[in-house]
Amino acid sequence: MSLLRRLFLFCLLLLVSACSSLPQRQEFELVHVVDGDSLFLRALECPEEECPKTEIRLLGLDAPEYSQDPWGLEAREFLLTTLEAAEHIYIETDIEERDKYKRLLGYLFVERQGRVFLVNEMILDQGHALLFHIEPNSKYLTRLKAAEARAKTKRVNIWDRQEGLDLSPYKYRQQQKKLKGNNGDKK
């Protein structure tokens, strides 16, 4: 067997093994939107009574808390409207599948009229969240950084207020924990 042919077969084998280790997108249906970066979905592949709802934490972003008026409500409404208009909803995981709270960490995709959209990117692009990157989950980091930069440039939503978002969602949660004496931070 020639060297060129062996090299071709080696590259083909490498490509096939790499593709088989890529995470698959799983299709879900909407159960409930909590806020701009957290929601409950149910897998479509099994009957409702057998498939419990799954709590999802969207990777790459930190949306204002629901009580951070008006940004939290706007972020939640944007996510809800986006999902209600979707023909299909998919979740794709990255390197870490679950966080310490056992929530599924994922990139949310919707399909509408044959086009697929990365919802995490849409949320950032529309100024409904801040970029929030935790290693090693960085599959779409370049796209997410670009989306946040576009929102800042366009000065939309959290970037469009006279004073901007007063506190980042993280700092807001820390402040709320001090006020309540609560140690349970779920972000």
C-alpha positions in Angstrom: 0.0 0.0 0.0 1.4 3.4 -1.0 2.3 6.0 1.6 -0.2 8.4 0.2 -3.0 5.8 0.4 -2.0 4.9 4.0 -2.0 8.6 4.9 -5.5 9.0 3.3 -6.9 6.1 5.3 -5.3 7.4 8.5 -6.9 10.8 8.0 -10.3 9.2 7.1 -10.1 7.0 10.3 -9.2 10.1 12.3 -12.1 12.1 10.9 -14.6 9.3 11.5 -13.4 8.8 15.2 -13.6 12.6 15.7 -17.1 12.8 14.3 -18.3 10.0 16.4 -17.2 11.7 19.6 -19.0 15.0 18.7 -22.0 15.6 21.0 -25.4 15.1 19.4 -28.2 17.6 19.5 -31.2 16.2 21.3 -34.7 17.4 20.5 -36.9 18.8 23.3 -40.2 20.5 23.9 -40.7 23.5 26.1 -42.0 23.1 29.6 -41.2 26.4 31.4 -38.9 29.4 31.0 -37.5 30.5 34.4 -35.5 33.5 33.3 -33.2 34.5 30.4 -30.7 31.7 30.9 -32.6 28.9 32.6 -35.5 26.8 31.5 -37.2 23.4 31.8 -37.5 21.2 28.7 -38.7 17.6 28.1 -37.0 15.2 25.7 -39.2 14.3 22.7 -37.9 10.8 22.4 -40.1 9.3 25.2 -43.6 9.7 26.5 -44.3 12.5 28.9 -45.1 10.3 31.9 -41.7 8.5 31.4 -39.6 11.6 30.7 -39.2 14.0 33.5 -38.6 17.7 32.7 -34.9 18.6 32.5 -33.6 21.8 33.9 -31.3 23.6 31.4 -28.7 26.3 32.1 -27.6 28.0 28.9 -23.9 28.1 28.4 -22.0 31.3 27.7 -24.3 33.8 29.1 -25.6 35.3 32.4 -29.0 37.0 32.0 -30.3 39.4 34.6 -32.3 37.9 37.4 -36.1 38.0 37.0 -36.3 40.5 39.8 -33.7 42.9 38.1 -36.4 45.2 36.6 -36.9 45.6 33.7 -34.0 43.5 32.2 -34.8 40.2 33.9 -38.4 40.2 32.6 -37.3 41.3 29.1 -34.7 38.5 28.9 -37.3 35.9 30.0 -39.8 37.2 27.5 -37.3 37.1 24.7 -36.4 33.5 25.4 -40.0 32.5 25.8 -41.1 34.2 22.6 -38.2 32.7 20.7 -39.0 29.2 21.9 -42.8 29.5 21.3 -42.0 30.5 17.6 -39.7 27.5 17.1 -40.7 24.5 15.1 -38.0 22.4 16.8 -35.9 22.9 19.9 -32.5 21.2 20.4 -29.9 21.2 23.1 -26.2 20.6 22.4 -23.8 20.0 25.2 -20.2 20.9 25.5 -17.4 19.3 27.5 -19.1 19.5 30.9 -22.7 18.2 30.6 -23.9 19.1 34.1 -23.2 21.8 36.7 -22.9 21.3 40.5 -26.7 21.7 40.7 -27.2 18.8 38.3 -28.6 21.2 35.6 -27.9 20.2 32.0 -25.5 22.8 30.5 -26.2 23.5 26.9 -26.4 25.5 23.8 -30.0 26.0 22.8 -30.9 25.8 19.1 -34.3 26.5 17.5 -35.4 25.7 14.0 -37.8 28.0 12.1 -38.7 27.7 8.5 -35.8 25.4 7.8 -33.2 27.7 9.4 -31.3 26.8 12.7 -30.5 29.5 15.2 -28.2 29.4 18.2 -30.4 31.0 20.9 -27.5 31.7 23.3 -26.0 33.9 20.6 -29.4 35.6 19.9 -29.8 36.5 23.6 -26.4 38.1 23.7 -26.8 39.8 20.3 -30.1 41.4 21.5 -28.5 42.6 24.7 -30.5 40.4 27.1 -27.4 39.0 28.8 -23.8 39.3 29.6 -21.2 36.9 28.3 -20.4 34.4 31.0 -17.7 31.9 30.1 -16.6 29.0 32.3 -13.9 26.7 31.0 -13.8 24.2 29.6 -17.0 24.9 27.8 -16.0 27.1 24.9 -17.3 25.5 21.7 -19.1 28.6 20.6 -17.1 31.2 22.5 -16.0 33.2 19.4 -19.6 33.5 18.2 -20.8 34.5 21.7 -18.1 37.1 22.2 -19.0 38.6 18.8 -22.7 38.7 19.7 -22.0 40.6 22.9 -19.8 43.0 21.1 -22.5 43.7 18.5 -25.1 44.4 21.3 -22.7 46.8 23.0 -22.1 48.6 19.8 -25.8 48.8 19.0 -26.4 49.8 22.6 -29.5 47.6 22.9 -31.4 46.5 26.0 -29.0 46.2 28.9 -26.5 48.3 27.0 -29.1 51.0 26.0 -30.2 52.4 29.4 -28.9 55.8 30.5 -26.9 54.2 33.3 -26.8 50.7 31.8 -27.4 47.6 33.9 -26.7 48.8 37.5 -25.3 45.4 38.7 -24.2 42.4 36.7 -26.4 39.4 37.4 -23.6 37.9 39.4 -23.1 40.9 41.6 -26.9 41.2 42.0 -27.1 37.6 43.3 -24.2 38.2 45.7 -26.0 41.3 47.0 -29.3 39.4 47.4 -27.5 36.6 49.3 -26.1 39.1 51.8 -29.5 40.7 52.2 -31.2 37.3 52.7 -28.3 35.5 54.5 -28.6 32.8 51.8 -25.6 30.8 50.6 -27.3 29.0 47.6 -26.1 30.7 44.4 -27.4 28.7 41.4 -25.4 30.4 38.6 
